[in-house]
Amino acid sequence: MIIAEIDAQPTVAVKNLDRAMAFYGDVLGLKPVGPSDMGPVQAYLAGRTVIVVYESQFAGSNQATAITWPVGGRFDEAIAELQAKGVAFEHYDIPGLTRNGDVHEAGGMKLAWIKDPDGNIIHIGSFGR
């Protein structure tokens, strides 16, 4: 199937594009891509993945993870970068996970969650790459 061969494109709703651009561009360090005349939409490049951020009245209504970054062995470095920028981390009570500061751990895996300014949940994990 064609869909199985193409990289998927996460799409995240935000209430204020300027505020979101400061978070995704300045805090997360993502590079803006695409035409600048797309209206209240901005695309960002994260590795080979394009993330589309757009204004919507329904922004922040998702109570589940919207984006996951599988950073592998660079987990501690990624978390330290976010902490240095003053990003607030989410803390969850999930059966089977223990928390060490901002990091949740289970079976040698490390996990962390943050939110963008509209409450979209972003997950960083030590799995992958």
CNS distance restraints for C-alpha pairs under 8 A (distance, minus, plus):
assign (resid   1 and name CA) (resid   5 and name CA) 6.97 0.50 0.50
assign (resid   2 and name CA) (resid   6 and name CA) 6.72 0.50 0.50
assign (resid   7 and name CA) (resid  49 and name CA) 6.94 0.50 0.50
assign (resid   8 and name CA) (resid  49 and name CA) 7.48 0.50 0.50
assign (resid   9 and name CA) (resid  49 and name CA) 6.53 0.50 0.50
assign (resid   9 and name CA) (resid  50 and name CA) 5.64 0.50 0.50
assign (resid   9 and name CA) (resid  51 and name CA) 5.77 0.50 0.50
assign (resid   9 and name CA) (resid  52 and name CA) 7.13 0.50 0.50
assign (resid  10 and name CA) (resid  50 and name CA) 7.17 0.50 0.50
assign (resid  10 and name CA) (resid  51 and name CA) 5.06 0.50 0.50
assign (resid  10 and name CA) (resid  52 and name CA) 6.28 0.50 0.50
assign (resid  10 and name CA) (resid  66 and name CA) 7.59 0.50 0.50
assign (resid  10 and name CA) (resid  67 and name CA) 6.86 0.50 0.50
assign (resid  11 and name CA) (resid  51 and name CA) 5.92 0.50 0.50
assign (resid  11 and name CA) (resid  52 and name CA) 4.64 0.50 0.50
assign (resid  11 and name CA) (resid  53 and name CA) 5.90 0.50 0.50
assign (resid  11 and name CA) (resid  54 and name CA) 7.57 0.50 0.50
assign (resid  12 and name CA) (resid  51 and name CA) 7.55 0.50 0.50
assign (resid  12 and name CA) (resid  52 and name CA) 6.18 0.50 0.50
assign (resid  12 and name CA) (resid  53 and name CA) 4.88 0.50 0.50
assign (resid  12 and name CA) (resid  54 and name CA) 6.42 0.50 0.50
assign (resid  12 and name CA) (resid  59 and name CA) 7.84 0.50 0.50
assign (resid  12 and name CA) (resid  66 and name CA) 6.99 0.50 0.50
assign (resid  12 and name CA) (resid 120 and name CA) 7.53 0.50 0.50
assign (resid  13 and name CA) (resid  53 and name CA) 5.95 0.50 0.50
assign (resid  13 and name CA) (resid  54 and name CA) 5.18 0.50 0.50
assign (resid  13 and name CA) (resid  55 and name CA) 5.67 0.50 0.50
assign (resid  13 and name CA) (resid  56 and name CA) 5.51 0.50 0.50
assign (resid  13 and name CA) (resid  58 and name CA) 6.94 0.50 0.50
assign (resid  13 and name CA) (resid  59 and name CA) 4.62 0.50 0.50
assign (resid  13 and name CA) (resid  60 and name CA) 7.07 0.50 0.50
assign (resid  14 and name CA) (resid  20 and name CA) 6.69 0.50 0.50
assign (resid  14 and name CA) (resid  53 and name CA) 6.75 0.50 0.50
assign (resid  14 and name CA) (resid  54 and name CA) 5.86 0.50 0.50
assign (resid  14 and name CA) (resid  55 and name CA) 4.85 0.50 0.50
assign (resid  14 and name CA) (resid  56 and name CA) 5.86 0.50 0.50
assign (resid  14 and name CA) (resid  57 and name CA) 7.88 0.50 0.50
assign (resid  14 and name CA) (resid  58 and name CA) 7.85 0.50 0.50
assign (resid  14 and name CA) (resid  59 and name CA) 4.63 0.50 0.50
assign (resid  14 and name CA) (resid  60 and name CA) 6.81 0.50 0.50
assign (resid  14 and name CA) (resid 118 and name CA) 5.86 0.50 0.50
assign (resid  15 and name CA) (resid  55 and name CA) 5.29 0.50 0.50
assign (resid  15 and name CA) (resid  56 and name CA) 5.78 0.50 0.50
assign (resid  15 and name CA) (resid  57 and name CA) 6.35 0.50 0.50
assign (resid  15 and name CA) (resid  58 and name CA) 7.79 0.50 0.50
assign (resid  15 and name CA) (resid  59 and name CA) 5.51 0.50 0.50
assign (resid  15 and name CA) (resid  60 and name CA) 7.86 0.50 0.50
assign (resid  15 and name CA) (resid 118 and name CA) 6.56 0.50 0.50
assign (resid  16 and name CA) (resid  20 and name CA) 6.25 0.50 0.50
assign (resid  16 and name CA) (resid  55 and name CA) 6.21 0.50 0.50
assign (resid  17 and name CA) (resid  21 and name CA) 5.91 0.50 0.50
assign (resid  17 and name CA) (resid  40 and name CA) 6.46 0.50 0.50
assign (resid  17 and name CA) (resid  41 and name CA) 7.27 0.50 0.50
assign (resid  17 and name CA) (resid  42 and name CA) 7.81 0.50 0.50
assign (resid  17 and name CA) (resid  53 and name CA) 7.63 0.50 0.50
assign (resid  17 and name CA) (resid  54 and name CA) 6.72 0.50 0.50
assign (resid  17 and name CA) (resid  55 and name CA) 5.98 0.50 0.50
assign (resid  18 and name CA) (resid  22 and name CA) 6.43 0.50 0.50
assign (resid  19 and name CA) (resid  23 and name CA) 6.56 0.50 0.50
assign (resid  19 and name CA) (resid 117 and name CA) 7.22 0.50 0.50
assign (resid  20 and name CA) (resid  24 and name CA) 6.03 0.50 0.50
assign (resid  20 and name CA) (resid  53 and name CA) 7.72 0.50 0.50
assign (resid  20 and name CA) (resid 116 and name CA) 7.36 0.50 0.50
assign (resid  20 and name CA) (resid 117 and name CA) 6.64 0.50 0.50
assign (resid  20 and name CA) (resid 118 and name CA) 7.98 0.50 0.50
assign (resid  21 and name CA) (resid  25 and name CA) 5.42 0.50 0.50
assign (resid  21 and name CA) (resid  26 and name CA) 7.44 0.50 0.50
assign (resid  21 and name CA) (resid  42 and name CA) 7.68 0.50 0.50
assign (resid  22 and name CA) (resid  26 and name CA) 5.10 0.50 0.50
assign (resid  22 and name CA) (resid  27 and name CA) 6.74 0.50 0.50
assign (resid  23 and name CA) (resid  27 and name CA) 4.82 0.50 0.50
assign (resid  23 and name CA) (resid  28 and name CA) 6.33 0.50 0.50
assign (resid  23 and name CA) (resid 116 and name CA) 6.79 0.50 0.50
assign (resid  23 and name CA) (resid 117 and name CA) 7.29 0.50 0.50
assign (resid  24 and name CA) (resid  28 and name CA) 5.02 0.50 0.50
assign (resid  24 and name CA) (resid  29 and name CA) 6.42 0.50 0.50
assign (resid  24 and name CA) (resid  30 and name CA) 5.84 0.50 0.50
assign (resid  24 and name CA) (resid  44 and name CA) 7.84 0.50 0.50
assign (resid  25 and name CA) (resid  29 and name CA) 4.79 0.50 0.50
assign (resid  25 and name CA) (resid  30 and name CA) 4.77 0.50 0.50
assign (resid  25 and name CA) (resid  31 and name CA) 6.30 0.50 0.50
assign (resid  25 and name CA) (resid  32 and name CA) 7.08 0.50 0.50
assign (resid  25 and name CA) (resid  44 and name CA) 7.91 0.50 0.50
assign (resid  26 and name CA) (resid  30 and name CA) 7.39 0.50 0.50
assign (resid  27 and name CA) (resid  82 and name CA) 7.50 0.50 0.50
assign (resid  27 and name CA) (resid  85 and name CA) 6.67 0.50 0.50
assign (resid  28 and name CA) (resid  82 and name CA) 7.61 0.50 0.50
assign (resid  30 and name CA) (resid  44 and name CA) 5.83 0.50 0.50
assign (resid  30 and name CA) (resid  45 and name CA) 6.00 0.50 0.50
assign (resid  30 and name CA) (resid  46 and name CA) 6.08 0.50 0.50
assign (resid  31 and name CA) (resid  44 and name CA) 5.32 0.50 0.50
assign (resid  31 and name CA) (resid  45 and name CA) 5.38 0.50 0.50
assign (resid  31 and name CA) (resid  46 and name CA) 7.42 0.50 0.50
assign (resid  32 and name CA) (resid  42 and name CA) 6.92 0.50 0.50
assign (resid  32 and name CA) (resid  43 and name CA) 5.75 0.50 0.50
assign (resid  32 and name CA) (resid  44 and name CA) 4.34 0.50 0.50
assign (resid  32 and name CA) (resid  45 and name CA) 6.39 0.50 0.50
assign (resid  33 and name CA) (resid  42 and name CA) 7.52 0.50 0.50
assign (resid  33 and name CA) (resid  43 and name CA) 5.39 0.50 0.50
assign (resid  33 and name CA) (resid  44 and name CA) 5.34 0.50 0.50
assign (resid  33 and name CA) (resid  45 and name CA) 6.41 0.50 0.50
assign (resid  34 and name CA) (resid  42 and name CA) 7.65 0.50 0.50
assign (resid  34 and name CA) (resid  43 and name CA) 6.26 0.50 0.50
assign (resid  36 and name CA) (resid  42 and name CA) 7.72 0.50 0.50
assign (resid  38 and name CA) (resid  42 and name CA) 7.38 0.50 0.50
assign (resid  40 and name CA) (resid  54 and name CA) 5.78 0.50 0.50
assign (resid  40 and name CA) (resid  55 and name CA) 5.63 0.50 0.50
assign (resid  41 and name CA) (resid  52 and name CA) 7.04 0.50 0.50
assign (resid  41 and name CA) (resid  53 and name CA) 5.72 0.50 0.50
assign (resid  41 and name CA) (resid  54 and name CA) 4.25 0.50 0.50
assign (resid  41 and name CA) (resid  55 and name CA) 6.59 0.50 0.50
assign (resid  42 and name CA) (resid  52 and name CA) 5.93 0.50 0.50
assign (resid  42 and name CA) (resid  53 and name CA) 5.26 0.50 0.50
assign (resid  42 and name CA) (resid  54 and name CA) 6.35 0.50 0.50
assign (resid  43 and name CA) (resid  50 and name CA) 6.36 0.50 0.50
assign (resid  43 and name CA) (resid  51 and name CA) 5.53 0.50 0.50
assign (resid  43 and name CA) (resid  52 and name CA) 4.34 0.50 0.50
assign (resid  43 and name CA) (resid  53 and name CA) 6.02 0.50 0.50
assign (resid  44 and name CA) (resid  50 and name CA) 5.48 0.50 0.50
assign (resid  44 and name CA) (resid  51 and name CA) 5.15 0.50 0.50
assign (resid  44 and name CA) (resid  52 and name CA) 6.43 0.50 0.50
assign (resid  44 and name CA) (resid  53 and name CA) 7.88 0.50 0.50
assign (resid  45 and name CA) (resid  49 and name CA) 5.79 0.50 0.50
assign (resid  45 and name CA) (resid  50 and name CA) 4.68 0.50 0.50
assign (resid  45 and name CA) (resid  51 and name CA) 6.38 0.50 0.50
assign (resid  46 and name CA) (resid  50 and name CA) 6.19 0.50 0.50
assign (resid  46 and name CA) (resid  51 and name CA) 7.16 0.50 0.50
assign (resid  55 and name CA) (resid  59 and name CA) 7.34 0.50 0.50
assign (resid  59 and name CA) (resid 118 and name CA) 6.39 0.50 0.50
assign (resid  59 and name CA) (resid 120 and name CA) 7.81 0.50 0.50
assign (resid  60 and name CA) (resid 118 and name CA) 4.95 0.50 0.50
assign (resid  60 and name CA) (resid 119 and name CA) 4.88 0.50 0.50
assign (resid  60 and name CA) (resid 120 and name CA) 5.42 0.50 0.50
assign (resid  61 and name CA) (resid 119 and name CA) 7.85 0.50 0.50
assign (resid  61 and name CA) (resid 120 and name CA) 7.93 0.50 0.50
assign (resid  62 and name CA) (resid  66 and name CA) 7.68 0.50 0.50
assign (resid  62 and name CA) (resid 120 and name CA) 6.67 0.50 0.50
assign (resid  63 and name CA) (resid 120 and name CA) 7.64 0.50 0.50
assign (resid  63 and name CA) (resid 121 and name CA) 7.51 0.50 0.50
assign (resid  64 and name CA) (resid 120 and name CA) 7.90 0.50 0.50
assign (resid  64 and name CA) (resid 121 and name CA) 6.46 0.50 0.50
assign (resid  65 and name CA) (resid 120 and name CA) 7.11 0.50 0.50
assign (resid  65 and name CA) (resid 121 and name CA) 4.68 0.50 0.50
assign (resid  65 and name CA) (resid 122 and name CA) 5.83 0.50 0.50
assign (resid  65 and name CA) (resid 123 and name CA) 6.62 0.50 0.50
assign (resid  66 and name CA) (resid 120 and name CA) 6.16 0.50 0.50
assign (resid  66 and name CA) (resid 121 and name CA) 5.51 0.50 0.50
assign (resid  66 and name CA) (resid 122 and name CA) 6.00 0.50 0.50
assign (resid  67 and name CA) (resid 121 and name CA) 6.94 0.50 0.50
assign (resid  67 and name CA) (resid 122 and name CA) 4.98 0.50 0.50
assign (resid  67 and name CA) (resid 123 and name CA) 6.22 0.50 0.50
assign (resid  68 and name CA) (resid 122 and name CA) 5.86 0.50 0.50
assign (resid  68 and name CA) (resid 123 and name CA) 4.55 0.50 0.50
assign (resid  68 and name CA) (resid 124 and name CA) 5.83 0.50 0.50
assign (resid  68 and name CA) (resid 125 and name CA) 7.51 0.50 0.50
assign (resid  69 and name CA) (resid 122 and name CA) 7.85 0.50 0.50
assign (resid  69 and name CA) (resid 123 and name CA) 6.16 0.50 0.50
assign (resid  69 and name CA) (resid 124 and name CA) 4.85 0.50 0.50
assign (resid  69 and name CA) (resid 125 and name CA) 6.34 0.50 0.50
assign (resid  70 and name CA) (resid 124 and name CA) 6.05 0.50 0.50
assign (resid  70 and name CA) (resid 125 and name CA) 4.95 0.50 0.50
assign (resid  70 and name CA) (resid 126 and name CA) 6.10 0.50 0.50
assign (resid  70 and name CA) (resid 127 and name CA) 5.36 0.50 0.50
assign (resid  70 and name CA) (resid 128 and name CA) 4.99 0.50 0.50
assign (resid  70 and name CA) (resid 129 and name CA) 6.74 0.50 0.50
assign (resid  71 and name CA) (resid  75 and name CA) 5.55 0.50 0.50
assign (resid  71 and name CA) (resid  78 and name CA) 7.65 0.50 0.50
assign (resid  71 and name CA) (resid 124 and name CA) 6.83 0.50 0.50
assign (resid  71 and name CA) (resid 125 and name CA) 6.00 0.50 0.50
assign (resid  71 and name CA) (resid 126 and name CA) 5.53 0.50 0.50
assign (resid  71 and name CA) (resid 127 and name CA) 6.48 0.50 0.50
assign (resid  71 and name CA) (resid 128 and name CA) 6.22 0.50 0.50
assign (resid  71 and name CA) (resid 129 and name CA) 6.13 0.50 0.50
assign (resid  72 and name CA) (resid 125 and name CA) 6.81 0.50 0.50
assign (resid  72 and name CA) (resid 126 and name CA) 4.15 0.50 0.50
assign (resid  72 and name CA) (resid 127 and name CA) 4.60 0.50 0.50
assign (resid  72 and name CA) (resid 128 and name CA) 4.87 0.50 0.50
assign (resid  72 and name CA) (resid 129 and name CA) 4.93 0.50 0.50
assign (resid  73 and name CA) (resid 126 and name CA) 6.07 0.50 0.50
assign (resid  73 and name CA) (resid 127 and name CA) 7.72 0.50 0.50
assign (resid  73 and name CA) (resid 129 and name CA) 7.47 0.50 0.50
assign (resid  74 and name CA) (resid  78 and name CA) 6.17 0.50 0.50
assign (resid  74 and name CA) (resid 126 and name CA) 7.29 0.50 0.50
assign (resid  75 and name CA) (resid  79 and name CA) 6.20 0.50 0.50
assign (resid  75 and name CA) (resid 110 and name CA) 7.52 0.50 0.50
assign (resid  75 and name CA) (resid 124 and name CA) 7.50 0.50 0.50
assign (resid  75 and name CA) (resid 125 and name CA) 6.66 0.50 0.50
assign (resid  75 and name CA) (resid 126 and name CA) 5.21 0.50 0.50
assign (resid  76 and name CA) (resid  80 and name CA) 6.10 0.50 0.50
assign (resid  77 and name CA) (resid  81 and name CA) 6.23 0.50 0.50
assign (resid  78 and name CA) (resid  82 and name CA) 6.42 0.50 0.50
assign (resid  79 and name CA) (resid  83 and name CA) 6.09 0.50 0.50
assign (resid  79 and name CA) (resid 112 and name CA) 7.93 0.50 0.50
assign (resid  80 and name CA) (resid  84 and name CA) 6.03 0.50 0.50
assign (resid  81 and name CA) (resid  85 and name CA) 6.50 0.50 0.50
assign (resid  82 and name CA) (resid  86 and name CA) 6.55 0.50 0.50
assign (resid  82 and name CA) (resid  87 and name CA) 5.52 0.50 0.50
assign (resid  83 and name CA) (resid  87 and name CA) 5.50 0.50 0.50
assign (resid  83 and name CA) (resid  88 and name CA) 7.54 0.50 0.50
assign (resid  87 and name CA) (resid 114 and name CA) 7.38 0.50 0.50
assign (resid  88 and name CA) (resid 114 and name CA) 6.40 0.50 0.50
assign (resid  88 and name CA) (resid 115 and name CA) 7.73 0.50 0.50
assign (resid  89 and name CA) (resid 102 and name CA) 6.00 0.50 0.50
assign (resid  89 and name CA) (resid 112 and name CA) 7.16 0.50 0.50
assign (resid  89 and name CA) (resid 113 and name CA) 5.84 0.50 0.50
assign (resid  89 and name CA) (resid 114 and name CA) 4.74 0.50 0.50
assign (resid  89 and name CA) (resid 115 and name CA) 7.51 0.50 0.50
assign (resid  90 and name CA) (resid 102 and name CA) 7.35 0.50 0.50
assign (resid  90 and name CA) (resid 112 and name CA) 7.37 0.50 0.50
assign (resid  90 and name CA) (resid 113 and name CA) 5.29 0.50 0.50
assign (resid  90 and name CA) (resid 114 and name CA) 5.43 0.50 0.50
assign (resid  90 and name CA) (resid 115 and name CA) 7.47 0.50 0.50
assign (resid  91 and name CA) (resid  99 and name CA) 7.89 0.50 0.50
assign (resid  91 and name CA) (resid 102 and name CA) 6.81 0.50 0.50
assign (resid  91 and name CA) (resid 113 and name CA) 7.44 0.50 0.50
assign (resid  93 and name CA) (resid  97 and name CA) 7.59 0.50 0.50
assign (resid  96 and name CA) (resid 106 and name CA) 6.53 0.50 0.50
assign (resid  97 and name CA) (resid 104 and name CA) 5.96 0.50 0.50
assign (resid  97 and name CA) (resid 105 and name CA) 5.38 0.50 0.50
assign (resid  97 and name CA) (resid 106 and name CA) 5.09 0.50 0.50
assign (resid  98 and name CA) (resid 104 and name CA) 5.49 0.50 0.50
assign (resid  98 and name CA) (resid 105 and name CA) 5.29 0.50 0.50
assign (resid  98 and name CA) (resid 106 and name CA) 6.65 0.50 0.50
assign (resid  99 and name CA) (resid 103 and name CA) 5.67 0.50 0.50
assign (resid  99 and name CA) (resid 104 and name CA) 4.32 0.50 0.50
assign (resid  99 and name CA) (resid 105 and name CA) 6.16 0.50 0.50
assign (resid 100 and name CA) (resid 104 and name CA) 6.16 0.50 0.50
assign (resid 100 and name CA) (resid 105 and name CA) 7.38 0.50 0.50
assign (resid 102 and name CA) (resid 112 and name CA) 6.62 0.50 0.50
assign (resid 103 and name CA) (resid 110 and name CA) 6.39 0.50 0.50
assign (resid 103 and name CA) (resid 111 and name CA) 5.74 0.50 0.50
assign (resid 103 and name CA) (resid 112 and name CA) 5.16 0.50 0.50
assign (resid 104 and name CA) (resid 110 and name CA) 5.76 0.50 0.50
assign (resid 104 and name CA) (resid 111 and name CA) 5.03 0.50 0.50
assign (resid 104 and name CA) (resid 112 and name CA) 6.08 0.50 0.50
assign (resid 105 and name CA) (resid 109 and name CA) 5.60 0.50 0.50
assign (resid 105 and name CA) (resid 110 and name CA) 4.65 0.50 0.50
assign (resid 105 and name CA) (resid 111 and name CA) 6.21 0.50 0.50
assign (resid 106 and name CA) (resid 110 and name CA) 6.76 0.50 0.50
assign (resid 109 and name CA) (resid 125 and name CA) 7.51 0.50 0.50
assign (resid 109 and name CA) (resid 126 and name CA) 5.86 0.50 0.50
assign (resid 109 and name CA) (resid 127 and name CA) 6.85 0.50 0.50
assign (resid 110 and name CA) (resid 125 and name CA) 5.86 0.50 0.50
assign (resid 110 and name CA) (resid 126 and name CA) 5.19 0.50 0.50
assign (resid 110 and name CA) (resid 127 and name CA) 7.89 0.50 0.50
assign (resid 111 and name CA) (resid 123 and name CA) 7.27 0.50 0.50
assign (resid 111 and name CA) (resid 124 and name CA) 5.85 0.50 0.50
assign (resid 111 and name CA) (resid 125 and name CA) 4.51 0.50 0.50
assign (resid 111 and name CA) (resid 126 and name CA) 6.44 0.50 0.50
assign (resid 112 and name CA) (resid 123 and name CA) 5.87 0.50 0.50
assign (resid 112 and name CA) (resid 124 and name CA) 5.22 0.50 0.50
assign (resid 112 and name CA) (resid 125 and name CA) 6.45 0.50 0.50
assign (resid 113 and name CA) (resid 121 and name CA) 6.72 0.50 0.50
assign (resid 113 and name CA) (resid 122 and name CA) 5.55 0.50 0.50
assign (resid 113 and name CA) (resid 123 and name CA) 4.53 0.50 0.50
assign (resid 113 and name CA) (resid 124 and name CA) 6.18 0.50 0.50
assign (resid 114 and name CA) (resid 121 and name CA) 5.94 0.50 0.50
assign (resid 114 and name CA) (resid 122 and name CA) 5.24 0.50 0.50
assign (resid 114 and name CA) (resid 123 and name CA) 6.59 0.50 0.50
assign (resid 115 and name CA) (resid 119 and name CA) 5.06 0.50 0.50
assign (resid 115 and name CA) (resid 120 and name CA) 5.25 0.50 0.50
assign (resid 115 and name CA) (resid 121 and name CA) 4.60 0.50 0.50
assign (resid 115 and name CA) (resid 122 and name CA) 5.70 0.50 0.50
assign (resid 116 and name CA) (resid 120 and name CA) 5.38 0.50 0.50
assign (resid 116 and name CA) (resid 121 and name CA) 6.80 0.50 0.50
assign (resid 116 and name CA) (resid 122 and name CA) 7.39 0.50 0.50
